[in-house]
């Protein structure tokens, strides 16, 4: 293997976001307050690995918009459930990034009043 792992800022940010979403889901659904349950920990490790290996690297768009289905079906299903659950919460906590990321719509231009 000669491929380099992604370590750029976008990938790091996405890893962080995925971790937060999984944590939120685990806390509310599995009632694990401090650490993730084994299942969620597994998924997080897997998701981080996929991001490290994403062929688009820093140029990647939202995973939900991607044509390359790099997740194994088992993990993809679980991730979908978590995204659907945690997505709205993320909008609350991290409005700008989440909107951009989850919906991946071009942001409406806000006119500067400077
Ligand atoms: Zn869990």
Backbone and ligand atoms as CSV (ligand in chain L), in Angstrom:
chain,resi,resn,atom,element,x,y,z
A,1,UNK,N,N,0.836,-1.208,0.000
A,1,UNK,CA,C,0.000,0.000,0.000
A,1,UNK,C,C,0.859,1.242,0.000
A,2,UNK,N,N,0.667,2.066,-1.001
A,2,UNK,CA,C,1.454,3.289,-1.060
A,2,UNK,C,C,0.582,4.511,-0.800
A,3,UNK,N,N,-0.705,4.288,-0.695
A,3,UNK,CA,C,-1.607,5.431,-0.511
A,3,UNK,C,C,-1.398,6.098,0.831
A,4,UNK,N,N,-1.470,7.398,0.784
A,4,UNK,CA,C,-1.352,8.162,2.013
A,4,UNK,C,C,-2.714,8.320,2.655
A,5,UNK,N,N,-2.719,8.364,3.949
A,5,UNK,CA,C,-3.965,8.612,4.659
A,5,UNK,C,C,-4.270,10.099,4.642
A,6,UNK,N,N,-5.540,10.411,4.588
A,6,UNK,CA,C,-5.952,11.818,4.627
A,6,UNK,C,C,-5.761,12.375,6.030
A,7,UNK,N,N,-5.138,13.523,6.083
A,7,UNK,CA,C,-4.969,14.157,7.398
A,7,UNK,C,C,-5.302,15.648,7.345
A,8,UNK,N,N,-5.858,16.093,6.227
A,8,UNK,CA,C,-6.147,17.524,6.048
A,8,UNK,C,C,-7.227,18.023,6.986
A,9,UNK,N,N,-7.375,19.345,7.050
A,9,UNK,CA,C,-8.323,19.959,8.000
A,9,UNK,C,C,-9.786,19.576,7.749
A,10,UNK,N,N,-10.175,19.426,6.497
A,10,UNK,CA,C,-11.573,19.069,6.224
A,10,UNK,C,C,-11.896,17.676,6.733
A,11,UNK,N,N,-10.976,16.786,6.504
A,11,UNK,CA,C,-11.167,15.405,6.962
A,11,UNK,C,C,-11.196,15.366,8.490
A,12,UNK,N,N,-10.294,16.124,9.107
A,12,UNK,CA,C,-10.263,16.164,10.570
A,12,UNK,C,C,-11.580,16.676,11.123
A,13,UNK,N,N,-12.099,17.702,10.488
A,13,UNK,CA,C,-13.333,18.313,10.947
A,13,UNK,C,C,-14.492,17.324,10.809
A,14,UNK,N,N,-14.456,16.622,9.727
A,14,UNK,CA,C,-15.526,15.661,9.483
A,14,UNK,C,C,-15.463,14.502,10.476
A,15,UNK,N,N,-14.259,14.100,10.794
A,15,UNK,CA,C,-14.089,13.059,11.805
A,15,UNK,C,C,-14.685,13.508,13.133
A,16,UNK,N,N,-14.378,14.733,13.469
A,16,UNK,CA,C,-14.874,15.296,14.717
A,16,UNK,C,C,-16.404,15.320,14.728
A,17,UNK,N,N,-16.960,15.741,13.597
A,17,UNK,CA,C,-18.413,15.855,13.483
A,17,UNK,C,C,-19.073,14.482,13.576
A,18,UNK,N,N,-18.514,13.529,12.895
A,18,UNK,CA,C,-19.053,12.168,12.938
A,18,UNK,C,C,-19.000,11.631,14.366
A,19,UNK,N,N,-17.890,11.885,15.029
A,19,UNK,CA,C,-17.738,11.448,16.413
A,19,UNK,C,C,-18.808,12.052,17.306
A,20,UNK,N,N,-19.087,13.333,17.088
A,20,UNK,CA,C,-20.097,14.011,17.892
A,20,UNK,C,C,-21.477,13.433,17.654
A,21,UNK,N,N,-21.765,13.152,16.396
A,21,UNK,CA,C,-23.075,12.617,16.059
A,21,UNK,C,C,-23.281,11.240,16.672
A,22,UNK,N,N,-22.253,10.439,16.616
A,22,UNK,CA,C,-22.348,9.097,17.188
A,22,UNK,C,C,-22.503,9.191,18.708
A,23,UNK,N,N,-21.752,10.098,19.292
A,23,UNK,CA,C,-21.815,10.262,20.738
A,23,UNK,C,C,-23.213,10.683,21.190
A,24,UNK,N,N,-23.762,11.627,20.461
A,24,UNK,CA,C,-25.101,12.111,20.781
A,24,UNK,C,C,-26.124,10.975,20.697
A,25,UNK,N,N,-26.004,10.223,19.639
A,25,UNK,CA,C,-26.931,9.108,19.429
A,25,UNK,C,C,-26.793,8.074,20.533
A,26,UNK,N,N,-25.570,7.733,20.855
A,26,UNK,CA,C,-25.308,6.715,21.865
A,26,UNK,C,C,-25.831,7.165,23.228
A,27,UNK,N,N,-25.603,8.431,23.539
A,27,UNK,CA,C,-26.034,8.936,24.830
A,27,UNK,C,C,-27.547,8.878,24.957
A,28,UNK,N,N,-28.237,9.235,23.890
A,28,UNK,CA,C,-29.686,9.328,23.982
A,28,UNK,C,C,-30.383,8.004,23.728
A,29,UNK,N,N,-29.783,7.204,22.887
A,29,UNK,CA,C,-30.449,5.954,22.506
A,29,UNK,C,C,-29.962,4.765,23.323
A,30,UNK,N,N,-28.698,4.768,23.631
A,30,UNK,CA,C,-28.127,3.616,24.350
A,30,UNK,C,C,-27.818,3.957,25.803
A,31,UNK,N,N,-28.024,5.213,26.150
A,31,UNK,CA,C,-27.826,5.695,27.528
A,31,UNK,C,C,-26.418,5.462,28.050
A,32,UNK,N,N,-25.481,5.613,27.166
A,32,UNK,CA,C,-24.078,5.599,27.573
A,32,UNK,C,C,-23.632,7.038,27.727
A,33,UNK,N,N,-23.316,7.439,28.931
A,33,UNK,CA,C,-23.042,8.860,29.133
A,33,UNK,C,C,-21.577,9.228,28.952
A,34,UNK,N,N,-20.670,8.410,29.443
A,34,UNK,CA,C,-19.255,8.768,29.383
A,34,UNK,C,C,-18.576,8.261,28.117
A,35,UNK,N,N,-18.661,6.975,27.926
A,35,UNK,CA,C,-18.013,6.395,26.753
A,35,UNK,C,C,-19.074,5.833,25.822
A,36,UNK,N,N,-18.648,5.617,24.596
A,36,UNK,CA,C,-19.556,4.998,23.643
A,36,UNK,C,C,-19.715,3.520,23.974
A,37,UNK,N,N,-20.868,2.970,23.649
A,37,UNK,CA,C,-21.021,1.530,23.794
A,37,UNK,C,C,-20.150,0.863,22.725
A,38,UNK,N,N,-19.964,-0.401,22.869
A,38,UNK,CA,C,-19.037,-1.113,21.990
A,38,UNK,C,C,-19.431,-0.967,20.520
A,39,UNK,N,N,-20.699,-1.081,20.291
A,39,UNK,CA,C,-21.217,-1.008,18.931
A,39,UNK,C,C,-20.929,0.349,18.300
A,40,UNK,N,N,-21.181,1.405,19.068
A,40,UNK,CA,C,-20.971,2.747,18.538
A,40,UNK,C,C,-19.478,3.049,18.397
A,41,UNK,N,N,-18.703,2.538,19.321
A,41,UNK,CA,C,-17.261,2.730,19.246
A,41,UNK,C,C,-16.724,2.101,17.954
A,42,UNK,N,N,-17.251,0.936,17.675
A,42,UNK,CA,C,-16.913,0.224,16.453
A,42,UNK,C,C,-17.211,1.038,15.206
A,43,UNK,N,N,-18.396,1.580,15.207
A,43,UNK,CA,C,-18.844,2.360,14.055
A,43,UNK,C,C,-17.987,3.613,13.890
A,44,UNK,N,N,-17.661,4.230,15.005
A,44,UNK,CA,C,-16.838,5.428,14.960
A,44,UNK,C,C,-15.453,5.112,14.383
A,45,UNK,N,N,-14.868,4.047,14.866
A,45,UNK,CA,C,-13.566,3.631,14.354
A,45,UNK,C,C,-13.644,3.379,12.849
A,46,UNK,N,N,-14.713,2.737,12.465
A,46,UNK,CA,C,-14.897,2.427,11.052
A,46,UNK,C,C,-15.060,3.696,10.217
A,47,UNK,N,N,-15.890,4.598,10.703
A,47,UNK,CA,C,-16.142,5.847,9.980
A,47,UNK,C,C,-14.861,6.664,9.831
A,48,UNK,N,N,-14.065,6.706,10.896
A,48,UNK,CA,C,-12.808,7.442,10.844
A,48,UNK,C,C,-11.849,6.825,9.849
A,49,UNK,N,N,-11.876,5.520,9.798
A,49,UNK,CA,C,-11.006,4.830,8.853
A,49,UNK,C,C,-11.432,5.153,7.418
A,50,UNK,N,N,-12.744,5.144,7.187
A,50,UNK,CA,C,-13.240,5.454,5.839
A,50,UNK,C,C,-12.812,6.872,5.442
A,51,UNK,N,N,-12.886,7.797,6.371
A,51,UNK,CA,C,-12.500,9.179,6.076
A,51,UNK,C,C,-11.006,9.274,5.780
A,52,UNK,N,N,-10.225,8.534,6.540
A,52,UNK,CA,C,-8.781,8.551,6.321
A,52,UNK,C,C,-8.439,8.019,4.933
A,53,UNK,N,N,-9.284,7.125,4.451
A,53,UNK,CA,C,-8.993,6.482,3.173
A,53,UNK,C,C,-9.802,7.059,2.021
A,54,UNK,N,N,-10.652,8.029,2.306
A,54,UNK,CA,C,-11.525,8.582,1.260
A,54,UNK,C,C,-10.688,9.033,0.065
A,55,UNK,N,N,-11.092,8.582,-1.103
A,55,UNK,CA,C,-10.269,8.867,-2.281
A,55,UNK,C,C,-10.328,10.332,-2.698
A,56,UNK,N,N,-11.321,11.055,-2.199
A,56,UNK,CA,C,-11.428,12.465,-2.565
A,56,UNK,C,C,-10.662,13.380,-1.622
A,57,UNK,N,N,-10.270,12.832,-0.505
A,57,UNK,CA,C,-9.484,13.611,0.439
A,57,UNK,C,C,-10.138,14.918,0.804
A,58,UNK,N,N,-9.371,15.982,0.717
A,58,UNK,CA,C,-9.856,17.302,1.112
A,58,UNK,C,C,-10.947,17.837,0.185
A,59,UNK,N,N,-11.097,17.213,-0.965
A,59,UNK,CA,C,-12.082,17.691,-1.935
A,59,UNK,C,C,-13.435,17.029,-1.746
A,60,UNK,N,N,-13.529,16.179,-0.765
A,60,UNK,CA,C,-14.750,15.384,-0.643
A,60,UNK,C,C,-15.972,16.244,-0.351
A,61,UNK,N,N,-17.117,15.758,-0.814
A,61,UNK,CA,C,-18.370,16.411,-0.487
A,61,UNK,C,C,-19.022,15.603,0.625
A,62,UNK,N,N,-20.263,15.892,0.936
A,62,UNK,CA,C,-20.944,15.143,1.986
A,62,UNK,C,C,-21.036,13.673,1.591
A,63,UNK,N,N,-20.824,12.808,2.552
A,63,UNK,CA,C,-20.855,11.370,2.269
A,63,UNK,C,C,-22.199,10.968,1.651
A,64,UNK,N,N,-23.258,11.628,2.090
A,64,UNK,CA,C,-24.579,11.250,1.592
A,64,UNK,C,C,-24.752,11.591,0.116
A,65,UNK,N,N,-23.902,12.473,-0.386
A,65,UNK,CA,C,-23.988,12.845,-1.801
A,65,UNK,C,C,-22.988,12.097,-2.670
A,66,UNK,N,N,-22.212,11.263,-2.032
A,66,UNK,CA,C,-21.099,10.641,-2.743
A,66,UNK,C,C,-21.566,9.441,-3.550
A,67,UNK,N,N,-20.962,9.274,-4.718
A,67,UNK,CA,C,-21.314,8.145,-5.572
A,67,UNK,C,C,-20.550,6.879,-5.216
A,68,UNK,N,N,-19.460,7.067,-4.522
A,68,UNK,CA,C,-18.676,5.912,-4.130
A,68,UNK,C,C,-19.204,5.425,-2.789
A,69,UNK,N,N,-19.833,4.292,-2.805
A,69,UNK,CA,C,-20.381,3.778,-1.546
A,69,UNK,C,C,-19.315,2.956,-0.848
A,70,UNK,N,N,-18.504,3.662,-0.098
A,70,UNK,CA,C,-17.352,2.980,0.468
A,70,UNK,C,C,-17.695,2.292,1.787
A,71,UNK,N,N,-18.849,2.581,2.335
A,71,UNK,CA,C,-19.246,1.910,3.580
A,71,UNK,C,C,-19.773,0.515,3.280
A,72,UNK,N,N,-19.474,-0.405,4.164
A,72,UNK,CA,C,-20.115,-1.712,4.091
A,72,UNK,C,C,-21.583,-1.510,4.454
A,73,UNK,N,N,-22.480,-2.280,3.812
A,73,UNK,CA,C,-23.920,-2.075,4.039
A,73,UNK,C,C,-24.304,-2.047,5.512
A,74,UNK,N,N,-23.709,-2.922,6.274
A,74,UNK,CA,C,-24.019,-3.008,7.701
A,74,UNK,C,C,-23.747,-1.671,8.400
A,75,UNK,N,N,-22.614,-1.082,8.093
A,75,UNK,CA,C,-22.238,0.187,8.712
A,75,UNK,C,C,-23.019,1.341,8.107
A,76,UNK,N,N,-23.279,1.235,6.822
A,76,UNK,CA,C,-23.978,2.325,6.149
A,76,UNK,C,C,-25.367,2.515,6.743
A,77,UNK,N,N,-26.026,1.389,6.971
A,77,UNK,CA,C,-27.364,1.428,7.526
A,77,UNK,C,C,-27.372,2.092,8.891
A,78,UNK,N,N,-26.410,1.688,9.685
A,78,UNK,CA,C,-26.320,2.217,11.044
A,78,UNK,C,C,-26.021,3.716,11.014
A,79,UNK,N,N,-25.122,4.090,10.133
A,79,UNK,CA,C,-24.730,5.486,10.032
A,79,UNK,C,C,-25.896,6.345,9.584
A,80,UNK,N,N,-26.685,5.805,8.670
A,80,UNK,CA,C,-27.863,6.512,8.182
A,80,UNK,C,C,-28.811,6.816,9.333
A,81,UNK,N,N,-29.033,5.820,10.143
A,81,UNK,CA,C,-29.921,5.975,11.297
A,81,UNK,C,C,-29.398,7.065,12.222
A,82,UNK,N,N,-28.108,7.040,12.467
A,82,UNK,CA,C,-27.505,8.012,13.371
A,82,UNK,C,C,-27.576,9.416,12.779
A,83,UNK,N,N,-27.288,9.527,11.494
A,83,UNK,CA,C,-27.339,10.836,10.833
A,83,UNK,C,C,-28.746,11.413,10.914
A,84,UNK,N,N,-29.721,10.548,10.685
A,84,UNK,CA,C,-31.099,11.007,10.685
A,84,UNK,C,C,-31.481,11.481,12.084
A,85,UNK,N,N,-30.977,10.771,13.075
A,85,UNK,CA,C,-31.310,11.124,14.451
A,85,UNK,C,C,-30.539,12.365,14.907
A,86,UNK,N,N,-29.253,12.346,14.679
A,86,UNK,CA,C,-28.397,13.407,15.215
A,86,UNK,C,C,-28.347,14.646,14.337
A,87,UNK,N,N,-28.687,14.499,13.077
A,87,UNK,CA,C,-28.612,15.617,12.144
A,87,UNK,C,C,-29.285,16.882,12.663
A,88,UNK,N,N,-30.556,16.787,13.024
A,88,UNK,CA,C,-31.265,17.981,13.510
A,88,UNK,C,C,-30.609,18.595,14.740
A,89,UNK,N,N,-30.040,17.767,15.602
A,89,UNK,CA,C,-29.354,18.289,16.787
A,89,UNK,C,C,-28.096,19.026,16.394
A,90,UNK,N,N,-27.429,18.486,15.415
A,90,UNK,CA,C,-26.198,19.122,14.950
A,90,UNK,C,C,-26.509,20.495,14.361
A,91,UNK,N,N,-27.647,20.599,13.710
A,91,UNK,CA,C,-28.062,21.883,13.155
A,91,UNK,C,C,-28.194,22.914,14.263
A,92,UNK,N,N,-28.641,22.425,15.406
A,92,UNK,CA,C,-28.828,23.288,16.553
A,92,UNK,C,C,-27.496,23.737,17.137
A,93,UNK,N,N,-26.578,22.777,17.236
A,93,UNK,CA,C,-25.310,23.068,17.899
A,93,UNK,C,C,-24.280,23.706,16.968
A,94,UNK,N,N,-24.307,23.268,15.740
A,94,UNK,CA,C,-23.288,23.752,14.790
A,94,UNK,C,C,-23.964,24.172,13.498
A,95,UNK,N,N,-24.770,25.233,13.554
A,95,UNK,CA,C,-25.639,25.572,12.418
A,95,UNK,C,C,-24.924,25.677,11.080
A,96,UNK,N,N,-23.875,26.454,11.019
A,96,UNK,CA,C,-23.292,26.740,9.711
A,96,UNK,C,C,-22.703,25.499,9.076
A,97,UNK,N,N,-21.882,24.835,9.832
A,97,UNK,CA,C,-21.214,23.681,9.260
A,97,UNK,C,C,-22.213,22.589,8.905
A,98,UNK,N,N,-23.155,22.336,9.792
A,98,UNK,CA,C,-24.082,21.239,9.573
A,98,UNK,C,C,-24.975,21.469,8.366
A,99,UNK,N,N,-25.469,22.672,8.250
A,99,UNK,CA,C,-26.341,22.957,7.114
A,99,UNK,C,C,-25.597,22.708,5.823
A,100,UNK,N,N,-24.408,23.228,5.773
A,100,UNK,CA,C,-23.597,23.084,4.577
A,100,UNK,C,C,-23.314,21.616,4.311
A,101,UNK,N,N,-22.979,20.927,5.382
A,101,UNK,CA,C,-22.539,19.564,5.221
A,101,UNK,C,C,-23.687,18.600,4.929
A,102,UNK,N,N,-24.733,18.706,5.712
A,102,UNK,CA,C,-25.808,17.726,5.609
A,102,UNK,C,C,-26.656,17.931,4.368
A,103,UNK,N,N,-26.919,19.153,4.061
A,103,UNK,CA,C,-27.795,19.414,2.926
A,103,UNK,C,C,-26.983,19.657,1.665
A,104,UNK,N,N,-25.770,20.100,1.886
A,104,UNK,CA,C,-24.854,20.360,0.779
A,104,UNK,C,C,-25.475,21.231,-0.312
A,105,UNK,N,N,-26.223,22.201,0.138
A,105,UNK,CA,C,-26.802,23.149,-0.806
A,105,UNK,C,C,-25.925,24.388,-0.825
A,106,UNK,N,N,-25.856,25.032,-1.946
A,106,UNK,CA,C,-25.085,26.281,-1.968
A,106,UNK,C,C,-25.731,27.271,-1.013
A,107,UNK,N,N,-24.895,27.896,-0.217
A,107,UNK,CA,C,-25.420,28.824,0.761
A,107,UNK,C,C,-25.885,30.100,0.079
A,108,UNK,N,N,-27.014,30.583,0.545
A,108,UNK,CA,C,-27.534,31.827,0.002
A,108,UNK,C,C,-26.568,32.951,0.347
A,109,UNK,N,N,-26.298,33.759,-0.610
A,109,UNK,CA,C,-25.367,34.851,-0.363
A,109,UNK,C,C,-25.984,35.897,0.532
A,110,UNK,N,N,-25.271,36.168,1.598
A,110,UNK,CA,C,-25.752,37.215,2.486
A,110,UNK,C,C,-24.970,38.475,2.173
A,111,UNK,N,N,-25.702,39.519,1.859
A,111,UNK,CA,C,-25.049,40.759,1.460
A,111,UNK,C,C,-24.357,41.393,2.650
A,112,UNK,N,N,-23.144,41.775,2.429
A,112,UNK,CA,C,-22.390,42.433,3.486
A,112,UNK,C,C,-22.887,43.875,3.637
A,113,UNK,N,N,-22.976,44.321,4.876
A,113,UNK,CA,C,-23.453,45.681,5.107
A,113,UNK,C,C,-22.303,46.579,5.536
A,114,UNK,N,N,-21.104,46.118,5.308
A,114,UNK,CA,C,-19.945,46.913,5.732
A,114,UNK,C,C,-19.825,48.196,4.929
L,1,ZN,ZN,ZN,-24.223,3.177,21.453
